[in-house]
Amino acid sequence: MKTILTLLISISATVCVAQIGGTTSFALLDLTFNARSAGLGGNFISAKDKDINLGVANPSLLNASMNNQISVNQAFQAGRVNYGMVAFGRSLKNNRFISGHIRYVNYGKMQGREVNGVATTTFNPFEYIAGVGFGQQLNPRISVGGNLNIIGSHLETYNSYGASVDLAGTYTNADSNLLVTAMVKNAGVQFNAYVDTRNPLPINFQLALSYKVKHAPFRFSILAHHLNKWDLTYNDPSLVATTDPLTGDLVEPKRAGFGEKLAQHLAFHLEVLASKSFHLRAGFDYHARQTLKLDNRPGAAGLSFGTGLYFKRFSFDYGFTIFSRAGFNHLITLSTNISKMRS
């Protein structure tokens, strides 16, 4: 059964885009759960509008326009693996706001087998996050927020539970259409491990900046992620020093320099706000490209695209993420305001 557990954890890691290191628990914390972010490279936390999904991703973005907003998100992966999120926002008094959400990953039905290949029982592994968020507008330009998340993972007969917090602060200058935000994600603990050893959570310190061009329908954003870990590059352990046949000098394997290490922290986003009812999106995550591309056929790995359609009573968002030539992901979002539904 330990073989089955190893397989399930491997599947969980591959679902997560550009998982760092592979030594942390609860990889679903790094998943992108809404279509808008998926179309913008997967880590979009730097726009303050009525999108409750961004209020979940970055609680310092919670604001009054998210009052009574509800959103349903669904992603579709290969092999009948799917994941999604339901989110809701509410305004309180004194410029305070709350949110609630449930995120889940369903790995589909699997066949259990013994080491010798003999079939046992079927099982349905799944994981989930139940979270609440709080945000407050301190003054016209500065807001803060935090999430508290309870995490559960059930992989055959193996179970694990944990908790995490997200803490964020945002500076908004409406006069210059500038927004700057900083966030610590996934700081927490695994209460109990699947077997013996507890692992750390995938903590992620992020900084992001966005700028909406005046008198033009473009919003540009840049995100610096995993700032708590400088070197995100992968060093192949099979590469060893060789001897130059002409000079006899020892030639060390080529390693990433400063520029490569810096670039792997950056993701870029573009939103085209064509009209109030139609948006186009594109994103590029350099680390995702370097991690997921096929060496001989890199293709469009790391790129993502999306669109948003906004109607009177509801909105529809679609995101398309390219992992590599071997796979990609579709994610859709339906959102509405309960108050408008009643009117």
Secondary structure as a PSIPRED ss2 file (coil, helix, strand):
# PSIPRED VFORMAT (PSIPRED V4.0)

   1 M C   1.000  0.000  0.000
   2 K H   0.000  1.000  0.000
   3 T H   0.000  1.000  0.000
   4 I H   0.000  1.000  0.000
   5 L H   0.000  1.000  0.000
   6 T H   0.000  1.000  0.000
   7 L H   0.000  1.000  0.000
   8 L H   0.000  1.000  0.000
   9 I H   0.000  1.000  0.000
  10 S H   0.000  1.000  0.000
  11 I H   0.000  1.000  0.000
  12 S H   0.000  1.000  0.000
  13 A H   0.000  1.000  0.000
  14 T H   0.000  1.000  0.000
  15 V H   0.000  1.000  0.000
  16 C C   1.000  0.000  0.000
  17 V C   1.000  0.000  0.000
  18 A C   1.000  0.000  0.000
  19 Q C   1.000  0.000  0.000
  20 I C   1.000  0.000  0.000
  21 G C   1.000  0.000  0.000
  22 G C   1.000  0.000  0.000
  23 T C   1.000  0.000  0.000
  24 T C   1.000  0.000  0.000
  25 S C   1.000  0.000  0.000
  26 F C   1.000  0.000  0.000
  27 A H   0.000  1.000  0.000
  28 L H   0.000  1.000  0.000
  29 L H   0.000  1.000  0.000
  30 D H   0.000  1.000  0.000
  31 L C   1.000  0.000  0.000
  32 T C   1.000  0.000  0.000
  33 F C   1.000  0.000  0.000
  34 N C   1.000  0.000  0.000
  35 A H   0.000  1.000  0.000
  36 R H   0.000  1.000  0.000
  37 S H   0.000  1.000  0.000
  38 A H   0.000  1.000  0.000
  39 G C   1.000  0.000  0.000
  40 L C   1.000  0.000  0.000
  41 G C   1.000  0.000  0.000
  42 G C   1.000  0.000  0.000
  43 N C   1.000  0.000  0.000
  44 F C   1.000  0.000  0.000
  45 I C   1.000  0.000  0.000
  46 S C   1.000  0.000  0.000
  47 A C   1.000  0.000  0.000
  48 K C   1.000  0.000  0.000
  49 D C   1.000  0.000  0.000
  50 K C   1.000  0.000  0.000
  51 D C   1.000  0.000  0.000
  52 I H   0.000  1.000  0.000
  53 N H   0.000  1.000  0.000
  54 L H   0.000  1.000  0.000
  55 G H   0.000  1.000  0.000
  56 V H   0.000  1.000  0.000
  57 A H   0.000  1.000  0.000
  58 N C   1.000  0.000  0.000
  59 P H   0.000  1.000  0.000
  60 S H   0.000  1.000  0.000
  61 L H   0.000  1.000  0.000
  62 L C   1.000  0.000  0.000
  63 N C   1.000  0.000  0.000
  64 A H   0.000  1.000  0.000
  65 S H   0.000  1.000  0.000
  66 M H   0.000  1.000  0.000
  67 N C   1.000  0.000  0.000
  68 N C   1.000  0.000  0.000
  69 Q E   0.000  0.000  1.000
  70 I E   0.000  0.000  1.000
  71 S E   0.000  0.000  1.000
  72 V E   0.000  0.000  1.000
  73 N E   0.000  0.000  1.000
  74 Q E   0.000  0.000  1.000
  75 A E   0.000  0.000  1.000
  76 F E   0.000  0.000  1.000
  77 Q C   1.000  0.000  0.000
  78 A H   0.000  1.000  0.000
  79 G H   0.000  1.000  0.000
  80 R H   0.000  1.000  0.000
  81 V C   1.000  0.000  0.000
  82 N E   0.000  0.000  1.000
  83 Y E   0.000  0.000  1.000
  84 G E   0.000  0.000  1.000
  85 M E   0.000  0.000  1.000
  86 V E   0.000  0.000  1.000
  87 A E   0.000  0.000  1.000
  88 F E   0.000  0.000  1.000
  89 G E   0.000  0.000  1.000
  90 R E   0.000  0.000  1.000
  91 S E   0.000  0.000  1.000
  92 L C   1.000  0.000  0.000
  93 K C   1.000  0.000  0.000
  94 N C   1.000  0.000  0.000
  95 N C   1.000  0.000  0.000
  96 R E   0.000  0.000  1.000
  97 F E   0.000  0.000  1.000
  98 I E   0.000  0.000  1.000
  99 S E   0.000  0.000  1.000
 100 G E   0.000  0.000  1.000
 101 H E   0.000  0.000  1.000
 102 I E   0.000  0.000  1.000
 103 R E   0.000  0.000  1.000
 104 Y E   0.000  0.000  1.000
 105 V E   0.000  0.000  1.000
 106 N E   0.000  0.000  1.000
 107 Y C   1.000  0.000  0.000
 108 G C   1.000  0.000  0.000
 109 K C   1.000  0.000  0.000
 110 M E   0.000  0.000  1.000
 111 Q E   0.000  0.000  1.000
 112 G E   0.000  0.000  1.000
 113 R E   0.000  0.000  1.000
 114 E C   1.000  0.000  0.000
 115 V C   1.000  0.000  0.000
 116 N C   1.000  0.000  0.000
 117 G C   1.000  0.000  0.000
 118 V C   1.000  0.000  0.000
 119 A E   0.000  0.000  1.000
 120 T E   0.000  0.000  1.000
 121 T E   0.000  0.000  1.000
 122 T E   0.000  0.000  1.000
 123 F E   0.000  0.000  1.000
 124 N C   1.000  0.000  0.000
 125 P C   1.000  0.000  0.000
 126 F E   0.000  0.000  1.000
 127 E E   0.000  0.000  1.000
 128 Y E   0.000  0.000  1.000
 129 I E   0.000  0.000  1.000
 130 A E   0.000  0.000  1.000
 131 G E   0.000  0.000  1.000
 132 V E   0.000  0.000  1.000
 133 G E   0.000  0.000  1.000
 134 F E   0.000  0.000  1.000
 135 G E   0.000  0.000  1.000
 136 Q E   0.000  0.000  1.000
 137 Q E   0.000  0.000  1.000
 138 L C   1.000  0.000  0.000
 139 N C   1.000  0.000  0.000
 140 P C   1.000  0.000  0.000
 141 R C   1.000  0.000  0.000
 142 I E   0.000  0.000  1.000
 143 S E   0.000  0.000  1.000
 144 V E   0.000  0.000  1.000
 145 G E   0.000  0.000  1.000
 146 G E   0.000  0.000  1.000
 147 N E   0.000  0.000  1.000
 148 L E   0.000  0.000  1.000
 149 N E   0.000  0.000  1.000
 150 I E   0.000  0.000  1.000
 151 I E   0.000  0.000  1.000
 152 G E   0.000  0.000  1.000
 153 S E   0.000  0.000  1.000
 154 H E   0.000  0.000  1.000
 155 L E   0.000  0.000  1.000
 156 E C   1.000  0.000  0.000
 157 T C   1.000  0.000  0.000
 158 Y E   0.000  0.000  1.000
 159 N E   0.000  0.000  1.000
 160 S E   0.000  0.000  1.000
 161 Y E   0.000  0.000  1.000
 162 G E   0.000  0.000  1.000
 163 A E   0.000  0.000  1.000
 164 S E   0.000  0.000  1.000
 165 V E   0.000  0.000  1.000
 166 D E   0.000  0.000  1.000
 167 L E   0.000  0.000  1.000
 168 A E   0.000  0.000  1.000
 169 G E   0.000  0.000  1.000
 170 T E   0.000  0.000  1.000
 171 Y E   0.000  0.000  1.000
 172 T E   0.000  0.000  1.000
 173 N E   0.000  0.000  1.000
 174 A C   1.000  0.000  0.000
 175 D C   1.000  0.000  0.000
 176 S C   1.000  0.000  0.000
 177 N C   1.000  0.000  0.000
 178 L E   0.000  0.000  1.000
 179 L E   0.000  0.000  1.000
 180 V E   0.000  0.000  1.000
 181 T E   0.000  0.000  1.000
 182 A E   0.000  0.000  1.000
 183 M E   0.000  0.000  1.000
 184 V E   0.000  0.000  1.000
 185 K E   0.000  0.000  1.000
 186 N E   0.000  0.000  1.000
 187 A E   0.000  0.000  1.000
 188 G E   0.000  0.000  1.000
 189 V E   0.000  0.000  1.000
 190 Q E   0.000  0.000  1.000
 191 F E   0.000  0.000  1.000
 192 N E   0.000  0.000  1.000
 193 A C   1.000  0.000  0.000
 194 Y C   1.000  0.000  0.000
 195 V C   1.000  0.000  0.000
 196 D C   1.000  0.000  0.000
 197 T C   1.000  0.000  0.000
 198 R C   1.000  0.000  0.000
 199 N C   1.000  0.000  0.000
 200 P C   1.000  0.000  0.000
 201 L C   1.000  0.000  0.000
 202 P C   1.000  0.000  0.000
 203 I C   1.000  0.000  0.000
 204 N E   0.000  0.000  1.000
 205 F E   0.000  0.000  1.000
 206 Q E   0.000  0.000  1.000
 207 L E   0.000  0.000  1.000
 208 A E   0.000  0.000  1.000
 209 L E   0.000  0.000  1.000
 210 S E   0.000  0.000  1.000
 211 Y E   0.000  0.000  1.000
 212 K E   0.000  0.000  1.000
 213 V C   1.000  0.000  0.000
 214 K C   1.000  0.000  0.000
 215 H C   1.000  0.000  0.000
 216 A C   1.000  0.000  0.000
 217 P C   1.000  0.000  0.000
 218 F E   0.000  0.000  1.000
 219 R E   0.000  0.000  1.000
 220 F E   0.000  0.000  1.000
 221 S E   0.000  0.000  1.000
 222 I E   0.000  0.000  1.000
 223 L E   0.000  0.000  1.000
 224 A E   0.000  0.000  1.000
 225 H C   1.000  0.000  0.000
 226 H C   1.000  0.000  0.000
 227 L C   1.000  0.000  0.000
 228 N C   1.000  0.000  0.000
 229 K C   1.000  0.000  0.000
 230 W C   1.000  0.000  0.000
 231 D C   1.000  0.000  0.000
 232 L C   1.000  0.000  0.000
 233 T C   1.000  0.000  0.000
 234 Y C   1.000  0.000  0.000
 235 N C   1.000  0.000  0.000
 236 D C   1.000  0.000  0.000
 237 P C   1.000  0.000  0.000
 238 S C   1.000  0.000  0.000
 239 L C   1.000  0.000  0.000
 240 V C   1.000  0.000  0.000
 241 A C   1.000  0.000  0.000
 242 T E   0.000  0.000  1.000
 243 T E   0.000  0.000  1.000
 244 D C   1.000  0.000  0.000
 245 P C   1.000  0.000  0.000
 246 L C   1.000  0.000  0.000
 247 T C   1.000  0.000  0.000
 248 G C   1.000  0.000  0.000
 249 D C   1.000  0.000  0.000
 250 L E   0.000  0.000  1.000
 251 V E   0.000  0.000  1.000
 252 E C   1.000  0.000  0.000
 253 P C   1.000  0.000  0.000
 254 K C   1.000  0.000  0.000
 255 R C   1.000  0.000  0.000
 256 A C   1.000  0.000  0.000
 257 G C   1.000  0.000  0.000
 258 F H   0.000  1.000  0.000
 259 G H   0.000  1.000  0.000
 260 E H   0.000  1.000  0.000
 261 K H   0.000  1.000  0.000
 262 L H   0.000  1.000  0.000
 263 A H   0.000  1.000  0.000
 264 Q C   1.000  0.000  0.000
 265 H C   1.000  0.000  0.000
 266 L E   0.000  0.000  1.000
 267 A E   0.000  0.000  1.000
 268 F E   0.000  0.000  1.000
 269 H E   0.000  0.000  1.000
 270 L E   0.000  0.000  1.000
 271 E E   0.000  0.000  1.000
 272 V E   0.000  0.000  1.000
 273 L E   0.000  0.000  1.000
 274 A E   0.000  0.000  1.000
 275 S E   0.000  0.000  1.000
 276 K C   1.000  0.000  0.000
 277 S C   1.000  0.000  0.000
 278 F E   0.000  0.000  1.000
 279 H E   0.000  0.000  1.000
 280 L E   0.000  0.000  1.000
 281 R E   0.000  0.000  1.000
 282 A E   0.000  0.000  1.000
 283 G E   0.000  0.000  1.000
 284 F E   0.000  0.000  1.000
 285 D E   0.000  0.000  1.000
 286 Y H   0.000  1.000  0.000
 287 H H   0.000  1.000  0.000
 288 A H   0.000  1.000  0.000
 289 R H   0.000  1.000  0.000
 290 Q H   0.000  1.000  0.000
 291 T H   0.000  1.000  0.000
 292 L H   0.000  1.000  0.000
 293 K C   1.000  0.000  0.000
 294 L E   0.000  0.000  1.000
 295 D C   1.000  0.000  0.000
 296 N C   1.000  0.000  0.000
 297 R E   0.000  0.000  1.000
 298 P C   1.000  0.000  0.000
 299 G C   1.000  0.000  0.000
 300 A C   1.000  0.000  0.000
 301 A C   1.000  0.000  0.000
 302 G C   1.000  0.000  0.000
 303 L E   0.000  0.000  1.000
 304 S E   0.000  0.000  1.000
 305 F E   0.000  0.000  1.000
 306 G E   0.000  0.000  1.000
 307 T E   0.000  0.000  1.000
 308 G E   0.000  0.000  1.000
 309 L E   0.000  0.000  1.000
 310 Y E   0.000  0.000  1.000
 311 F C   1.000  0.000  0.000
 312 K C   1.000  0.000  0.000
 313 R C   1.000  0.000  0.000
 314 F E   0.000  0.000  1.000
 315 S E   0.000  0.000  1.000
 316 F E   0.000  0.000  1.000
 317 D E   0.000  0.000  1.000
 318 Y E   0.000  0.000  1.000
 319 G E   0.000  0.000  1.000
 320 F E   0.000  0.000  1.000
 321 T E   0.000  0.000  1.000
 322 I E   0.000  0.000  1.000
 323 F E   0.000  0.000  1.000
 324 S E   0.000  0.000  1.000
 325 R C   1.000  0.000  0.000
 326 A C   1.000  0.000  0.000
 327 G E   0.000  0.000  1.000
 328 F E   0.000  0.000  1.000
 329 N E   0.000  0.000  1.000
 330 H E   0.000  0.000  1.000
 331 L E   0.000  0.000  1.000
 332 I E   0.000  0.000  1.000
 333 T E   0.000  0.000  1.000
 334 L E   0.000  0.000  1.000
 335 S E   0.000  0.000  1.000
 336 T E   0.000  0.000  1.000
 337 N E   0.000  0.000  1.000
 338 I H   0.000  1.000  0.000
 339 S H   0.000  1.000  0.000
 340 K H   0.000  1.000  0.000
 341 M H   0.000  1.000  0.000
 342 R H   0.000  1.000  0.000
 343 S C   1.000  0.000  0.000
